[in-house]
Amino acid sequence: MLLRQVEPRLGSDPEFVKLRDSFQVTASIRTEPAGADVYVKPYADVNGRWEHLGQSPLEIRAPIAYSYYRYRVTKAGFAPFEGADGLIGATFTLVPAGKLPANMVRVPGTSFSAPSGTVRLPDFFMGRFEVTNREFKSFVDAGGYRTREFWTEPFVKDGHPVSWDEAMAEFRDATGRPGPATWELGSSAEGQEDFPVHGVSWYEAAAYARYAGQTLPTVHHWRSGAGLMGPQSVFSDILELSNFLSKGPAKVGEFKGIGPFGTYDMAGNVKEWCWNAVGDRRYILGGGWNEPNYQFRGEDARLPFDRSPNDGFRTIEARRCVGAPRGGLEAGGAPDPRLQPGEAGVRRCVSRLRRPLHLRPNRSEVVRGIGRRQRTRMARRTHHVRGALWQRTHCRIPVPAETRSTALSDRCVLSSLGRHLAQLL
């Protein structure tokens, strides 16, 4: 952006032109349909001015270094798009006006590998925001907890079937009325109507989705919508603008961490239930307001009756795009041992911790001016942090408080493993 500001004054200077061309490449920006106005600004500059690049298709000179930007794309007769991407190879598809469901964004199709082979995930619509207290209240007021047609999945708890009446008795607010665990007197706290609904079980989230004519996203839909299944997955800018390690959830969209396709709060705020099962649990992704930001990419699964304060969700709608493939909607199949607290998961952790410690710093840590000794310390600290975080995310073994600091040690991690192994023997 600074370059574009000084270029009109220095553009004729041969030395400036030589320097400019040495660190730029030609980048293309395409839209479908063509002829759309493209605006851009740095991702972190939330309140900055939009810069008009021109009308698509565009060929521009961009820095070689990868940077992340906010985009706004507009064209008469089409719903405006706002999302994020790099400058090199950015492509945007606009949805005709009136064809985009309210408060939803279009997520382009992608492919992923499944046990049965490569599965194509067609385009779908995803909620721009997490489902709010206001929206969930409409479900409650419409008799959602009394209408069995919305509750299509059999209730199972501790491996045993649960009757309708027993299940409904579980789904009560703090005052005993039907509703999320965090509500009182059948409603959310005053002034929190546009906060994400939280304290809901997987069953309640699935019932609301059916009431709304939508569905919970599969893990594949969720990761695709979050930008974790394609070239957009390399960015971490969203973590700095998301609700992690705070005192509570925030109004949807208050934090400006926007995803590549226009979603908000997929990183943090509340964790989001997904359709897929893993053993007797259901996936819940994205991390919550009371968790560290590495949970955005981490795997997590909870019992479907769980109603923790940070349990929330968003919905998708695939029917009005292209029907979702069966491979994308099926349950997860055999339990993943990384999500189980049993011996297989522990052995994986032990095996990983037995790998030799390489004191080679990451390329991103090799900064000009930092001495070799300091880089070595940085690499050692990164190794310990990643080891403990992998243990916490994939093995579900309790991590002692001392390992949550940056001054981690193998002794802390192995001590936790030893205690857990002792419980198994």
N, C-alpha and C positions, 0 to 999 in steps of 0.2 A: 504494500500500500504506500509506503514511503517513497519507493521508486517511482510510482505513478505521479506522486506529487512534485518531485523534482525534475522529472523527465522533460516537461515543457520548457524549463529554463536551461537545462544542460544537454538536451537532445542533440545539439549540433557539435558538441565538444567531442573530438575524436577519442580522447582518453576515456571519457565517460562511456561512449558507445562501446569501446573495446572491453571495459570492465563489466558493463551491463551484459553484453553478449556472452561473457565467459561463464556466467552462472545462471543462464536462462535456457530454457528449452521451449519448443512450441507445444502448446497444450490446446486441445479441442474441447469444446463444450457443445453438446447436442441436446436437443429437445424433440419430443414427439407430441404434437406436430411442431414443425419448424416455425420460425417467425415469432417466438416468444421473447419477451424482455427479461433479461437475466441481471439480477442484482446480487452483490456479494459484499461481505465484510468479514473480518477475522472472527473466528469462532468465539474467542474469549471477550470480544468487544460487544457485549450484549446490547448496550445502549448507543453504540456507534452509528454513524450515518451509513446508509446503504449506498454503495457505489454502483452505478449503472454501467455494465460492461458492454451492452449493446443487445442486438437481437440475434437469436440463434439461426443457423449454426455459427459458432465463433471459433476463430483461431487466434489465440493470444500467446504472448510470451510470459512464461511463468518461471519462478525460481526452481532450480534443480532440487533443493531441499523440500521434503514433503511438508506441507502445511495444511491445516484443516480450516474450513470456512463455513460460514452460514450462507445459504442461498435463498433467494426469493425469486420465483419464476412466475410471470403473469402473462396471460393472453386472453383477449376478449372471447367469451363463450366457453371458458374453461375455469375450473376451480383453481385459485392461486395455490402454488406450492411453496412451502417453506421447510427446509431441512438442512442437511450438512453433507459435505464431501470435500475432497481435495480439488485442486485445479486441473489436474491432468486426467483426461478421459472422463470427466463428469458427464453423465447422461440422465435426463429427467423425462418422465412420461406424465403428461397432464391428463386429468380426468375431466370429461365434458361437464359443464355446469348442470347441476341437478342429478348427476349420477353418483356423486360421492355421498355416502350416508353421513348424517350429522355427527360431528365430533369424531370422525374417523379419518384415517389416512390410507392411501394405497401403498401396499408393499409389493414390489415386483417379485415374480417367481424366481426360484432358484432350484438347485439340485443338491441332494445329500446322499450319503452312503448308508444303507440299511443292510441287515443280515440277508435280506432277499435280493440285494443288488442296489443299483442307483435308483433313487426315487425322485421324480420331478414334483416340486411343490409349486403349483400355479400361483398367479397373482391372488391376493386377498386383501380385505380391508381390516384394519386393526384400530382399536380405540386410541385416539390421540392422547387421552388421559386415562388414568386408573378410574374405575367405577367409583363414583362419589357417594357420600352419605345421602345426598338429595335423591340420586337415582335409585339407590337401594331402598330408600323410604317409600318410593312409589311401588316397589315390589311388595313390601310389607303391607302397605295400605290396600293393595289390590288382593289381599288374602293369600300372598305367596306361601306362607307357612301352613295354610289350610288346603291348598290345591295340590293334590297328589300328582297331577299330570306334569308338574314341573320337576318332580323328584324321580328321575328315571333310573338311577343307579341303585342297586341293592345296598343297604346299609350293612357294613361289616365292621366290627370292633373287636380287637384282640383275637382275631381269627374266627369269630362267631357271628352269625347273622343277628341283626338288631331289628326289632319291629318298628313300624312307622311311629307308633306312640312313644316308644322309648327314644327314638331318634329325635323327635320333635321336642321331647322334654330336655334334651341336651342343648338345643339351639335357643337359648334364652339370654336376655340381656342381664345386666347387674341387678335389675329389680324384678326379674322373673317373667318378663314379657317376651314374646317372640322377637328376635332380633340379634344383631351382633353382640358379642360379649362386652364390647366397649361402650355400648349404649345404655341409657337409663330411661325408664318410663316409655319405652317404645320409640325412642328418638335419639339422635346424636346430640352432643353438647351444643348449646346455642352458639351460633356464629361459625360452626364447623360444617355447614351444609355442603360446602364445596371442597371439603377435605376428602381424601380417599377413605372409603369404608374399610374398616380394619377390625380384626377380631372375629373373622368369619372362617368357617370350616370350608374344606374343599366341596362338600355336599351343598352348602349354601351358595357358594360361588357358581357351581354348575346349575343349580336351580334358577338362580337369577338370570344366567345366560340364556337358559331355555325360555324363561318368561320374556326376555327381550328379543327373542327370535335369533339369537346368536349362539356362540359356543365359546368355551374356554380354548385358548390356543394350545396346540401341542407344543412340546419342547422345540420342535423344528420351526413352527410358526413364530414362537416367541423369540428364539435366537435370530431368526431371519429379520423380524421386525426391529430387533435391537441393533442390527448391523453386525452380528457376530458370526455370520456365515459367508461373508464375501470379502472383497477388498477393503470395505470400510472397517473391518475388524481390527485394523492395526492401530486405531486411534485410542487415546485415553483422555483426551481433553474433556470429555463429558463428566469424568469423575470429579473434576474441580468445581463443577457447577451443579452438583447433585446433593441430595439430602442424605448424608451419612454421618454417623457418630454425633447425632444431635439429641435434643430432649424430646422430640416427638415428630409425628408426621406434619407436613405442611400442606397448604392449599394446593390442589393440583395445578401444575404449571408455574407455581411461584418460583421454583428453582429452574433456571434457564438451560439446563443440560438437555438440548434437543438431539434426538436421534437422526440418522441419515434420511429417514423418510417422514419425519415430522412428529414423532412421538415424544412425549415428555415423561420424565420420572421412571423410565425403565431401569435406570440406575438409581437405586435407593428409594427413599420415601416409604413405601411398603413393599414387602415381598409379594410376588404374584403367582397364584396357583396356575398350574398347567394341567392339561388333560391326562398326560401319560402317567401310568403307574410304574413303580419299581418295587417289587415285592409287595408288601402290604401298605406302601406309602404312595404319595403323589408328589411329583416334582413341584417345587415352589422356588422361583428364580428371581434374580435381580438385586437381592440384598435389601435390607430395611434401614430405616432411619437410625436404629440403634446398633448398627453393625459396621465393620470396616469396609472400605470401598472395594477391596478385592473380591467381595461376594458378588459383585456385578457379573463377573465371568464364572463364578464358582457354581458347582452343582450342589443342590440341596433338595431334600425330600422330607416330608413330614406325614404323620398319620392323617388320614382324611378327616378325622374328627377334631384335629388340633384347631384351637381357636386362639392362638397367641396374639398379643396386641399388634404385632407387625404383619399379620396375615391379611393380604388383600388380593386384588386381581384386576385384570382388564379383559375385554372380550374381543373376538374377531368375528368377521362375517365373510365366509368364503363363497356362499351360494351365488351372490350377485356378481362375482368375478368369474371364476371357473371352479368347478367342483374339486374339492381337495381329494388327493389320492388316498386310497385305503392305507397305504404304507405310512402316510403322515399322520393318520388318525388312530392307528392301532396303539394299544398299550405297549409299554416298554418291553414286555416279554420277561425273560428270566431276570431275577434281581441282580443288580450290579454290585459286586462285593465291595466296591469303593464306597457305597452308600450304606453299608451294613456295619454294625459295631462288632462283628464276629471275627473269627480267627483269620479268615482269608484276607480281610482288609488290613489286619495288623501285620500279617506276613508281608504284604505289599509295602507297608511303611518301613518295616525292618529292612527289607531288600533295598529300598531306595536310600535309606540312611547309611547302608553299608558301602554305598558307592564312594569312591575316593573323592576327597575334597580338592577341587581344582581352584587354584587361587588366581585364575585368569579373569580379569574384570570384564563385564559386558562392554560391548562397543560403545553403548550410550553413556557409559561411565568414564570412558577415556576422554577426558576434557583437557584441552590445551592448558598447561600451567599447573596441572595437578601431578605431583611427584609419584614415582613408582610405588613407594612405600604406602602413600595414602590411597592409591588405587587398589593396592592389595588388600588394605583394610576394608575398603568399600566392597570389594568382591567377596571377602570372607563374611562380612555382615549380610550381604545380599544372599549368599548361600544359606546362612542360618535362617534368615527370614523366610525364604522360599520353602525351605524344608519344613518349617513349622506350619506355614500356611497350607502347604500341600497336605500335611497331616491333618490339620483342622478341617479342610474342605472335603477331602476324599475319604478319610478313615473314620471320621466322627469320633475320635478319641479326645477326651477332655484335655485341653491345653492349659497348663498352669498359667496364672496371671503373669509370672515373670517372663514368659516366652512371648508375650504380646508387645513388649518393648523392642526397640531396635537392637538392644544389647543381648541378643539371643545366644544360647550355647547349646552344643550337642547334649550336654549333661541334662539340661532341662527337658529336652525332647525325649531322650532315652529314658529318663526317670518316669515320664508319663507313660511311655510304652511299657516299661517294666511293671508298673502298677496295674496296667490293664491286662497284661499277659498273666500276671499273678491271679487275677480274678477269673481267667479262663481255665486255669489249671485246677 
